[in-house]
Amino acid sequence: MSKTCYHCGSPSQSWVRHDDKDFCCEGCVMVYDILKENDMGAYYDIEKAPGNRNKKLSTDYYDYLDQEDIKRSVLDFYDGSIGRVKLYIPAIHCSSCIWLIEHLHRLHKGVIQSSVNFNRREAAITFNEEEIKLSELMALLASINYKPHIKTEGQKKTAKRSKRLLIKLGIAGFIFGNVMLLSFPDYLSEDIALNPEIIAWFKWISVLLSLPAMFYSGNEYFITAWKNIKRGIVSIDMPIAIGITAIFLRSMFEIITNSGSGYLDSLTGLVFFLLIGKWYQAKTYEALSFDNDYSSYFPLGITRITADAEEIVPISELQSGDQIQVRNGEIIPADATLLSLGASIDYSFITGESVPVRKEKGELIYAGGRVVGNALLLQVEKKVKTGYLAELWKERSETDEQESMISHTLNVVSKYFTIVIILISTFTGFYWSMVDSSKAVMAFTSVLIIACPCALALSVPFAFGHAGRILGKNHFYLKLTSIIERLTKVDAIVFDKTGTLTDPDHFEVEFDGDTPDHYTQSIIKSLADQSRHPLSRALARHLEQADTFEVLNYSETEGAGVEARIMNHHIRMGSAQFVGLHHSANNQSAQVYIQLDDRVIGCYTVKNHYRPDWQTMLQTVQQYTDVHILSGDNDAEQAVLSRVVNDADKLRFYQTPKDKQTYVKELKAAGKKVMMVGDGLNDVGALKEAHVGIAVADDIHQFSPSSDAIISARALRDLPRFISFSKAALRIVYASIIISFLYNVVGLSFAVSGQLSPLFAAVLMPLSSVSVVVFTSVSVMLSGKKRKL
């Protein structure tokens, strides 16, 4: 008597009884015990029999990974204790797999963080090598039946899958053509028909040819359908497998009983055209590449140090040997050697560990680390991979992962779509078997083949993916394409003023007090040069003729000021309160107070200029949403801003970063869908709190992990067009869903009425996907051109 394994679902004549459950082998028992010991029984609650059969590996199978040179070629990041590796794990197949791998830390305390990209079957795992070695991590994955494929740095992804598909397609096409020729006598009139014995031989040759078409070229439909049945899942491959089987069995019945010629030409043609559709889908996904890989134009620049001066350059222009300066809070864009005496690096962007790591002169610092404290001088060791930084930015955490509501709805619909189609085809077969038995098999099969949720499933990723690419090319970069849908629902936009509405490249600076001498100016410039705040950058540029000194013990208080020890002087620079004053000297504009040792020597007044077309942009946005402006500066600009924002309650000054976050939270509590637009410096909390957080990237192109999107400063004026385009993309999605729905309704009506052959249904099936791809791509492109994007 055969039973199915509790862990992997495999049928077995002999089984292992353990814990009142049946298992096919000791390997599955071992994995079950591992999960049970770690209180991870929820793995089996998500999917029924989700596991894969355990294949025993020797305990030293992965020991070679502990060799230093091999280990470094496999790891994406390694600082001596914390490592990060990305692995291809082909055994990932369901939500239980994702759950288990993302909870590896419960199996071993050495695993810090893990995340899964289901579409790519990839897992990114951060681990502490002092707790678990790389070889042990690989063995842990293998022990729970998720054996990883190890790829070293120089290896490229192979195209085996696409090559195999092309081979299957070629064989199916060859067989289809020959079976059509062998079936040709059946279509001739009886007057010129060939000898019946020859025709009989032709039929049996067609049977032999159709077998590889079914069981090699079309085997994936049967394999996938069977695997999903074992797990209690009804996939779109099931009706196709049923349809192919029905045609084959009907054809064999007619040939064996000599009651007809069968439909083997239709069968082989069906497999051929289905594979064409699969190949087309694969090529289209590859061409459009909806990974939002903006590696060729991702907004990130850096300060490069040359013999003559400093210059801001795109990081794509950096070469090995270039010297760069990275300031407090900035992301290190490339693997580089530290030239400064020492550094504190926050690798939480990569590892999730927020404790800064101390580095000494000459040590290698990995791309993606954030500088904490003094600005650093670094020498680039490797050319920059902007795609790597973009991937880190997009890597999904539990808070980032917000699936599009439309995608969620369509996934639910697709889940039950196949079940409904099988029921319709069954009733159709019964009906025609009673009315006209000659049409029963064809009508039954045509219903199974013609109906396909693929067009429904493609509408959202193709429309939003294409829209995301267009927005990216116009310098508006989205972390996830689902953000497009969120953009359309925004009804309140909160703007930070300094560095967002104002242009840090254009300013006037005056000193209130006795003008500092060159030595004091050099101290002030040295401190200002450490910070990326717009006011600090303005002071550094204003004092560009001054010298720079070594900076020690640098620290920055968010929204208040900076301080350090320079040339044996303690200097503080920031707001009046930060240097110990209760009232500012005047109310002209933004003011930066300077405290040298224990004495306030005066303040710099920085008169910022607003960005071009800022008023037009705000007025346009106000036509369909509320506009709020927050500023950490004084209220000197209230009169200017009041000309655009009439409601004084929507203008707030003297706002700390915490105040900005609280303001956004209050708007959300009032039922508003809030977009926060800031420079990513003092707005991190507010950007995280908002439904959509947009960081404005200026000349240094700051990289803000807290944001949902990054907009180039020069593209800020186009924000209304981007929102309008997002709404158009959403309408295109709805239209493509309607087209997909109409296709299925019309196709099913012809198939149910017996007017559609399975072969023609197989041709129409990929055409439905083609129609959605063409419609969404062309519509989104035209919509973008209409808005001059």
C-alpha positions in Angstrom: 0.0 0.0 0.0 1.5 3.3 -1.1 1.5 6.4 1.2 2.8 9.9 0.7 5.6 11.5 2.7 4.6 14.1 5.3 7.6 16.2 4.4 8.1 16.0 0.6 4.8 14.4 -0.6 6.6 11.6 -2.5 4.6 8.3 -2.8 6.4 5.3 -1.3 5.7 1.6 -1.0 7.9 1.4 2.1 7.9 4.2 4.6 9.3 5.3 7.9 6.8 5.9 10.7 7.9 8.7 13.0 6.0 10.9 15.4 2.7 9.5 14.1 3.5 10.6 10.6 4.7 8.8 7.4 8.0 9.6 5.7 9.6 8.2 2.6 13.2 8.2 4.0 15.4 9.0 7.0 16.5 12.2 5.2 12.9 13.6 5.4 12.7 12.5 9.0 15.9 14.4 9.8 14.6 17.6 8.3 11.3 17.2 10.1 13.1 16.8 13.4 15.4 19.8 12.7 12.3 22.0 12.2 10.5 20.6 15.1 13.4 21.1 17.5 13.6 24.7 16.5 9.8 25.2 16.9 9.4 25.8 13.1 6.3 23.6 12.5 4.7 26.6 10.7 6.7 25.4 7.7 4.1 22.7 7.2 1.1 25.0 7.9 1.8 27.2 4.9 1.9 24.5 2.3 1.1 20.8 2.4 4.2 18.5 2.0 6.4 21.5 0.9 9.8 19.8 1.3 12.1 18.2 -1.2 13.7 14.7 -0.8 17.0 14.8 1.2 20.1 13.8 -0.7 22.8 12.9 1.7 26.1 14.8 1.4 29.3 14.0 3.2 30.1 16.2 6.2 33.2 17.7 4.5 31.5 18.3 1.1 31.8 22.1 1.5 35.1 22.4 3.3 36.8 23.8 0.2 34.8 27.0 0.8 36.8 27.8 3.9 40.0 28.4 1.8 40.5 32.2 2.0 40.8 32.9 -1.8 37.7 30.8 -2.7 35.7 32.2 0.2 36.3 35.8 -0.9 35.4 34.9 -4.5 32.0 33.6 -3.4 31.1 36.3 -0.8 29.7 39.6 -1.9 30.9 41.2 1.4 33.3 40.2 4.1 34.9 42.2 6.9 36.6 39.5 8.8 33.6 38.4 10.8 30.4 39.4 9.0 29.8 37.9 5.5 27.1 38.3 2.9 26.5 35.8 0.1 23.9 35.5 -2.6 23.0 31.9 -3.6 20.9 30.3 -6.4 18.7 27.7 -4.7 16.7 25.8 -7.4 14.7 23.8 -4.8 12.8 27.0 -3.8 9.3 26.4 -5.1 6.6 27.6 -2.7 5.8 30.0 0.1 6.9 27.5 2.7 10.4 27.6 1.2 10.5 31.3 1.4 9.3 31.3 5.0 11.9 28.7 6.0 14.9 30.3 4.4 14.0 33.8 5.7 13.8 32.2 9.2 17.3 30.5 9.0 18.3 32.6 12.1 16.0 30.3 14.1 18.0 27.3 13.0 21.4 28.8 13.7 22.2 31.9 15.7 25.1 32.6 13.3 22.7 33.7 10.6 21.9 37.4 11.0 19.5 38.0 8.1 18.2 36.2 5.0 15.9 37.2 2.2 14.5 35.4 -0.9 13.9 36.6 -4.4 11.4 33.9 -5.5 11.4 34.7 -9.2 15.1 34.2 -9.4 15.2 31.4 -6.8 17.9 33.4 -5.1 18.6 33.9 -1.4 20.8 36.7 0.1 22.2 35.6 3.5 24.2 37.6 6.0 26.0 35.6 8.6 28.6 35.9 11.4 31.6 33.7 10.6 32.5 33.6 14.3 29.3 31.6 14.8 29.0 29.7 11.5 31.5 29.3 8.8 30.6 29.6 5.1 31.0 25.8 4.6 28.7 25.2 7.6 26.1 27.6 6.2 26.1 25.7 2.9 25.8 22.4 4.8 22.9 23.7 6.9 21.0 24.7 3.7 21.8 21.3 2.2 20.6 19.5 5.4 17.2 21.0 5.1 17.0 20.1 1.4 17.9 23.5 -0.1 21.2 22.6 -1.7 22.7 25.9 -3.0 24.5 26.3 -6.3 27.9 27.9 -5.6 28.9 30.6 -8.0 32.3 32.3 -7.8 33.0 35.9 -8.8 33.9 35.2 -12.4 31.1 32.8 -13.3 28.2 34.0 -15.4 24.7 32.7 -15.4 24.2 30.0 -18.1 21.5 29.9 -20.7 20.8 26.2 -20.3 17.1 26.6 -19.8 16.5 28.8 -22.8 18.7 26.5 -24.9 16.7 23.4 -23.8 13.5 25.2 -24.7 14.8 26.0 -28.2 15.7 22.3 -28.7 12.3 21.2 -27.6 10.7 23.8 -29.9 12.8 22.6 -32.8 11.9 19.0 -32.2 8.2 19.9 -31.8 8.3 21.9 -35.1 10.0 19.0 -37.0 7.5 16.5 -35.7 4.5 18.8 -36.4 5.6 19.2 -40.0 6.1 15.5 -40.6 2.8 14.5 -39.0 1.0 17.0 -41.1 2.5 15.5 -44.2 1.6 11.9 -43.0 -1.9 13.1 -42.3 -2.3 14.7 -45.8 -4.0 11.6 -47.3 -6.9 11.9 -44.8 -7.7 15.3 -46.4 -7.9 13.9 -50.0 -11.1 12.9 -51.6 -11.8 9.1 -51.7 -11.2 9.1 -55.5 -7.5 9.7 -55.1 -7.0 8.2 -51.7 -3.9 6.0 -51.2 -3.9 2.3 -50.4 -5.6 1.8 -46.9 -2.6 -0.3 -45.8 -0.3 2.6 -46.5 -2.6 5.0 -44.7 -2.6 2.7 -41.7 1.2 2.7 -41.7 1.2 6.5 -41.9 -1.1 6.6 -38.8 1.2 4.4 -36.7 4.3 6.4 -37.8 2.4 9.5 -36.7 1.8 7.8 -33.3 5.5 7.1 -32.9 6.4 10.7 -33.9 3.9 12.2 -31.5 5.4 10.4 -28.5 8.6 12.5 -28.3 6.4 15.6 -29.0 4.3 14.8 -25.9 6.8 13.3 -23.5 9.9 15.4 -24.4 8.8 18.6 -25.9 5.7 18.9 -23.8 7.0 17.2 -20.7 7.2 20.3 -18.5 3.4 20.7 -18.6 3.0 17.2 -17.2 5.8 17.4 -14.7 4.7 20.8 -13.3 1.0 19.8 -13.2 1.9 16.6 -11.3 4.2 18.3 -8.8 1.5 20.9 -8.1 -1.2 18.2 -7.7 0.9 16.5 -5.1 1.0 19.7 -3.2 -2.7 20.4 -3.6 -2.2 23.2 -6.1 -4.2 23.6 -9.3 -1.9 25.4 -11.8 -2.4 26.7 -15.4 -0.3 23.7 -16.6 -3.0 21.2 -15.5 -5.7 22.0 -18.1 -3.0 22.0 -20.8 -1.7 18.6 -19.7 -5.3 17.3 -19.5 -6.0 18.7 -23.0 -2.9 17.1 -24.6 -3.7 13.7 -22.9 -7.4 13.9 -24.0 -6.4 14.4 -27.7 -3.8 11.7 -27.5 -6.1 9.1 -25.9 -9.0 9.9 -28.4 -6.5 9.6 -31.3 -5.2 6.3 -30.1 -8.8 5.0 -29.6 -9.7 5.9 -33.2 -6.5 4.5 -34.7 -6.7 1.2 -32.7 -10.4 0.6 -33.5 -9.9 1.9 -37.1 -12.9 4.2 -36.5 -11.0 7.4 -37.6 -7.6 9.0 -38.2 -7.2 10.7 -34.8 -6.0 14.2 -34.2 -2.2 13.7 -34.0 -1.6 16.6 -36.4 -3.5 18.8 -34.0 -1.7 17.4 -31.0 1.8 18.0 -32.3 0.8 21.4 -33.6 -0.7 22.2 -30.2 2.6 21.4 -28.5 4.6 23.4 -31.1 2.5 26.6 -30.7 2.4 26.3 -26.9 6.2 26.2 -26.9 6.3 29.2 -29.2 4.2 31.1 -26.7 6.4 30.0 -23.8 9.5 31.1 -25.7 7.9 34.4 -26.6 7.1 35.1 -22.9 10.6 34.3 -21.8 12.2 36.5 -24.4 9.8 39.4 -23.6 10.5 39.2 -19.9 14.2 39.2 -20.7 13.9 42.1 -23.1 11.9 44.3 -20.7 13.8 43.2 -17.6 11.5 44.4 -14.9 14.2 44.3 -12.2 14.4 48.1 -12.5 18.1 47.7 -13.0 19.1 51.4 -13.4 22.8 50.5 -13.5 23.5 52.7 -16.5 22.0 55.9 -15.0 21.4 55.4 -11.3 21.7 58.7 -9.5 24.8 58.6 -7.5 27.9 60.8 -7.7 31.0 61.3 -5.5 33.7 63.9 -4.8 36.9 62.9 -6.6 40.2 64.4 -5.5 42.6 65.4 -8.2 45.9 67.2 -8.2 44.2 70.5 -9.0 40.9 70.5 -7.1 37.9 68.5 -6.0 35.2 67.6 -8.6 31.8 65.9 -8.4 31.6 63.0 -10.9 29.1 60.2 -11.5 30.4 57.1 -9.8 30.3 55.2 -13.1 33.3 57.3 -14.2 35.5 56.2 -11.2 38.5 54.1 -12.1 40.8 52.0 -10.0 43.4 54.2 -8.3 41.1 57.3 -8.1 41.0 59.1 -4.8 37.6 60.0 -3.4 36.3 61.9 -0.4 33.2 60.5 1.4 31.5 62.6 4.1 29.6 61.7 7.2 26.4 59.8 6.3 27.4 59.2 2.7 27.5 55.7 1.1 30.9 54.4 -0.1 30.2 53.6 -3.8 33.1 51.2 -4.5 35.4 48.8 -2.8 38.3 51.0 -1.7 41.4 51.2 0.5 41.3 53.6 3.4 43.9 56.4 3.2 42.7 58.3 6.3 44.1 57.4 9.7 40.9 55.6 10.9 37.2 55.3 10.2 33.9 54.1 11.6 31.8 52.3 8.9 28.1 51.5 9.3 27.5 48.3 7.3 23.8 48.0 8.3 22.8 48.8 4.7 24.4 45.4 3.8 24.4 43.3 6.9 21.5 44.7 9.0 24.0 45.1 11.9 23.8 48.8 13.0 27.0 48.8 15.2 29.7 50.7 13.3 32.9 48.8 12.4 36.3 50.3 13.1 38.7 50.4 10.2 42.4 51.4 10.1 44.5 53.0 7.4 45.2 50.6 4.6 42.2 48.3 5.2 39.7 47.5 2.5 36.3 49.0 2.8 33.4 47.4 0.9 30.9 49.3 -1.3 27.6 50.0 0.5 29.1 51.0 3.8 28.1 54.4 5.3 30.6 56.7 6.9 30.1 57.6 10.5 32.1 60.6 11.8 35.0 62.2 10.0 35.0 62.5 6.2 37.3 59.8 4.7 39.9 59.8 1.9 39.7 56.5 0.0 41.4 55.0 -3.0 39.2 53.1 -5.4 40.2 49.4 -5.9 37.5 48.2 -8.2 35.3 49.9 -10.8 31.9 50.7 -9.5 28.9 48.4 -10.1 26.0 50.8 -9.8 23.7 47.8 -10.3 25.1 46.4 -7.0 24.2 49.6 -5.1 20.8 49.7 -6.8 20.2 46.1 -5.7 21.1 46.9 -2.1 18.7 49.9 -2.2 15.9 47.8 -3.6 16.4 44.7 -1.4 13.1 44.1 0.3 12.6 44.1 4.0 9.3 43.3 5.7 8.5 47.0 5.9 9.3 47.6 2.2 7.4 44.6 0.9 4.1 46.1 -0.1 2.6 44.2 -3.0 0.4 46.2 -5.4 -3.3 45.7 -4.5 -4.0 45.0 -8.2 -1.4 42.3 -8.3 -2.7 40.7 -5.1 -6.3 40.7 -6.5 -5.1 39.2 -9.8 -3.1 36.5 -8.0 -6.2 35.5 -6.1 -8.3 35.5 -9.3 -5.6 33.4 -11.1 -5.6 30.9 -8.3 -9.2 29.9 -8.9 -9.2 30.6 -12.6 -7.9 27.2 -13.5 -10.4 25.4 -11.3 -13.3 27.2 -13.0 -11.9 26.4 -16.5 -11.6 22.7 -15.7 -15.2 22.7 -14.5 -16.4 24.5 -17.7 -14.4 22.2 -19.9 -15.9 19.1 -18.1 -19.5 20.4 -18.5 -18.7 21.2 -22.2 -17.4 17.7 -22.8 -20.5 16.1 -21.2 -22.8 18.3 -23.2 -21.2 17.5 -26.6 -20.9 13.8 -25.8 -24.7 13.8 -25.6 -25.4 16.2 -28.5 -22.6 15.4 -31.0 -19.9 13.0 -29.8 -17.6 13.9 -32.7 -17.2 17.4 -31.2 -16.9 16.3 -27.5 -13.1 15.8 -27.3 -12.3 18.8 -29.5 -14.6 21.2 -27.5 -13.4 19.8 -24.2 -9.7 20.3 -25.2 -10.3 23.7 -26.8 -11.8 25.1 -23.6 -8.7 23.9 -21.7 -6.3 25.4 -24.1 -7.9 28.8 -25.0 -8.5 30.0 -21.5 -5.4 31.4 -19.9 -4.8 33.7 -17.0 -1.3 34.6 -18.4 -2.6 37.8 -20.0 -4.2 38.8 -16.7 -0.9 38.1 -14.8 1.2 40.0 -17.4 -0.8 43.2 -17.3 0.5 44.6 -14.0 4.3 43.8 -14.3 4.4 44.9 -18.0 2.6 48.2 -17.5 4.2 49.2 -14.2 7.6 47.8 -15.2 7.6 49.8 -18.5 6.4 52.9 -16.7 9.2 52.5 -14.1 11.8 52.4 -16.8 10.4 55.6 -18.4 10.4 57.3 -15.0 13.9 56.1 -14.4 15.1 57.6 -17.7 13.6 60.9 -16.6 15.6 60.7 -13.3 12.8 59.5 -11.0 13.9 56.1 -9.7 11.5 53.8 -7.9 12.5 51.1 -5.4 9.5 48.9 -6.3 7.1 49.2 -9.2 4.2 48.8 -6.8 5.0 52.4 -5.7 3.4 53.6 -8.9 0.0 52.5 -7.6 0.7 54.2 -4.3 1.6 57.4 -6.1 -1.8 57.6 -7.7 -3.5 57.5 -4.3 -1.6 60.4 -2.6 -3.8 63.2 -1.4 -1.3 65.1 0.8 2.3 66.0 -0.2 4.8 67.3 2.5 7.8 69.2 1.2 11.0 69.9 3.2 12.2 73.4 2.4 16.0 73.5 2.8 17.8 71.5 0.2 14.5 70.4 -1.4 12.7 73.5 -2.5 15.8 75.6 -2.2 18.9 75.2 -4.4 22.1 74.6 -2.4 24.2 75.6 -5.5 22.9 79.2 -5.3 23.3 81.2 -2.1 24.6 84.4 -0.5 26.6 84.2 2.7 27.2 87.0 5.1 28.9 87.0 8.6 27.3 88.8 11.5 30.2 89.8 13.8 33.9 90.4 13.5 35.1 88.8 10.3 37.2 85.7 11.2 40.8 85.7 10.2 42.2 83.2 7.7 43.2 80.7 10.4 39.7 80.7 12.0 38.1 80.4 8.5 40.2 77.4 7.8 39.0 75.7 11.0 35.4 76.5 10.1 35.8 75.3 6.6 37.5 72.1 7.8 34.4 71.3 9.9 31.9 72.4 7.2 33.7 70.1 4.8 32.8 67.1 6.9 29.0 67.5 6.5 26.7 67.0 3.6 24.0 69.3 4.9 23.1 72.1 2.4 24.1 74.9 4.8 27.5 73.2 5.5 28.1 72.8 1.8 27.3 76.5 1.3 29.8 77.5 3.9 32.5 75.2 2.6 32.1 76.7 -0.9 32.0 80.2 0.5 35.3 79.6 2.3 36.9 77.8 -0.6 40.1 80.0 -0.4 40.7 78.8 3.2 42.9 75.8 4.1 41.8 72.6 5.6 43.1 70.9 8.8 42.8 67.4 10.2 39.4 66.9 11.9 39.2 64.7 15.1 36.2 63.5 17.1 33.6 64.7 14.5 30.0 64.2 15.4 26.7 65.4 13.9 23.4 66.1 15.8 20.6 65.6 13.3 18.7 68.8 12.7 20.9 70.8 15.1 24.6 71.1 14.2 28.1 69.6 14.0 31.1 69.7 16.2 34.7 68.4 16.2 38.2 69.0 17.5 40.5 70.9 15.0 44.0 72.2 15.6 43.4 71.7 19.4 40.3 73.8 19.3 36.8 72.6 20.0 34.4 74.0 17.5 30.6 73.8 17.3 28.6 74.9 14.3 24.8 74.9 14.0 21.6 76.5 15.3 21.5 79.1 18.1 20.3 76.5 20.6 23.0 74.1 19.6 25.7 76.6 20.6 23.9 77.6 23.8 22.0 80.7 22.7 18.3 81.1 23.4 17.5 83.6 20.7 18.9 84.2 17.2 20.4 87.6 16.3 18.0 88.3 13.5 15.4 86.7 11.4 16.7 87.3 7.9 17.3 83.7 6.7 19.0 80.5 7.6 21.7 81.1 10.2 24.7 79.0 11.2 26.2 80.0 14.6 29.9 79.4 15.3 31.2 78.5 18.7 35.0 78.3 19.0 36.1 76.7 22.3 33.7 78.3 24.8 32.9 81.6 22.9 30.3 82.2 20.2 32.1 84.3 17.7 29.1 85.1 15.4 26.9 83.6 12.8 26.8 83.1 9.1 23.5 84.1 7.4 22.9 81.9 4.4 20.3 83.3 1.9 19.2 80.4 -0.2 17.6 80.7 -3.6 14.6 78.6 -4.6 14.8 76.1 -7.4 13.6 77.1 -10.9 9.8 76.8 -11.4 9.3 75.7 -7.8 6.1 77.9 -7.5 4.6 76.5 -10.7 5.3 73.0 -9.5 3.6 73.6 -6.2 0.6 75.4 -7.7 0.1 72.5 -10.2 0.3 69.9 -7.4 -2.1 71.9 -5.3 -4.8 71.5 -7.9 -5.4 67.9 -6.9 -3.8 67.4 -3.5 -2.9 69.2 -0.3 0.6 70.8 0.0 2.4 71.1 3.3 5.9 72.7 3.8 8.1 72.0 6.8 11.4 73.7 7.6 14.0 73.4 10.3 15.0 77.0 9.7 13.3 80.1 11.1 10.2 81.6 9.6 11.9 84.3 7.5 10.6 82.7 4.4 7.0 82.6 5.5 5.9 85.5 3.4 7.4 84.0 0.3 5.9 80.5 0.9 2.5 82.0 1.8 2.0 83.2 -1.7 1.9 79.6 -2.8 0.4 77.9 0.2 -2.5 80.0 1.4 -3.2 78.0 4.6 -0.8 79.1 7.3 -1.4 75.8 9.3 0.3 74.0 6.4 3.5 75.9 6.9 5.7 74.9 9.8 9.1 76.3 10.8 11.7 75.4 13.5 10.9 71.7 12.9 13.2 69.1 14.2 13.5 65.7 12.4 11.2 64.2 15.1 8.7 67.0 14.5 8.6 66.2 10.8 8.0 62.6 11.4 5.2 63.4 13.9 3.6 65.7 11.4 3.5 63.0 8.8 2.1 60.6 11.3 -0.7 63.0 12.3 -1.7 63.4 8.6 -1.9 59.6 8.2 -4.0 59.4 11.4 -6.4 61.9 9.8 -6.9 59.5 6.9 -4.5 61.1 4.4 -2.3 59.2 1.9 1.0 61.1 2.5 4.0 61.6 0.2 7.1 63.1 1.8 9.6 64.9 -0.4 12.9 65.7 1.3 16.6 65.8 0.8 17.2 62.6 2.8 19.3 64.3 5.5 17.1 65.4 8.3 14.0 63.7 6.9 14.8 60.0 7.3 12.0 59.4 9.9 9.5 61.3 7.9 10.4 59.5 4.7 10.0 56.2 6.4 6.7 57.2 8.0 5.1 58.4 4.7 3.2 56.2 2.4 5.6 57.3 -0.3 9.0 58.8 0.7 10.9 60.6 -2.1 14.5 61.7 -1.6 15.8 64.6 -3.7 19.3 63.9 -5.1 21.4 67.1 -5.7 24.9 67.6 -7.0 26.3 64.9 -4.8 23.5 62.6 -5.7 22.8 61.3 -2.2 21.8 57.7 -1.8 18.9 57.4 0.7 18.0 53.8 1.7 15.1 55.1 3.7 13.2 56.4 0.7 10.8 54.6 -1.7 12.1 56.7 -4.6 14.9 59.0 -5.5 14.3 62.1 -7.7 17.0 64.1 -9.3 16.9 67.7 -8.1 16.7 69.0 -11.7 13.6 66.8 -12.3 11.7 68.0 -9.2 9.9 70.5 -11.4 8.4 67.5 -13.3 6.9 65.9 -10.2 3.3 66.8 -11.3 4.0 65.1 -14.7 5.3 62.0 -13.0 2.2 61.7 -10.8 0.0 62.3 -13.9 1.9 59.6 -15.8 1.5 57.2 -12.9 -2.2 57.7 -13.0 -2.2 57.0 -16.7 -0.2 53.8 -16.2 -2.8 52.7 -13.7 -5.6 53.3 -16.2 -3.6 51.3 -18.8 -3.4 48.4 -16.3 -7.2 48.5 -15.9 -7.7 48.6 -19.7 -5.3 45.7 -20.2 -7.2 43.7 -17.6 -10.4 44.4 -19.5 -8.8 43.3 -22.8 -7.6 40.1 -21.1 -11.1 39.4 -19.7 -12.8 40.0 -23.0 -10.3 37.7 -24.8 -11.1 34.9 -22.3 -14.9 35.4 -22.6 -14.9 35.5 -26.4 -12.5 32.6 -26.7 -14.4 30.5 -24.3 -17.7 31.2 -26.1 -16.3 29.9 -29.4 -14.6 26.9 -27.6 -17.7 25.9 -25.7 -19.9 26.1 -28.8 -17.5 23.6 -30.6 -16.4 26.2 -33.2 -12.8 26.2 -32.2 -10.1 23.6 -32.8 -7.4 22.9 -30.2 -4.8 23.8 -32.7 -6.3 27.2 -33.4 -6.7 27.7 -29.6 -3.0 27.0 -29.1 -2.2 29.7 -31.7 -4.6 32.2 -29.9 -3.3 31.5 -26.4 0.1 33.1 -26.9 -1.5 35.8 -29.0 -3.4 36.9 -25.9 -0.1 37.5 -24.1 1.3 39.3 -27.2 -1.8 41.6 -27.3 -1.3 42.6 -23.6 2.5 43.2 -24.1 1.9 45.2 -27.2 -1.0 47.2 -25.8 0.7 48.0 -22.4 4.1 48.8 -24.0 2.7 51.0 -26.7 0.1 52.7 -24.5 2.6 53.5 -21.7 5.1 54.7 -24.3 2.5 57.0 -25.9 1.4 58.2 -22.5 5.0 59.1 -21.7 5.5 61.0 -24.9 2.2 62.8 -24.4 3.7 64.2 -21.1 7.1 64.7 -22.8 8.8 62.0 -20.7 
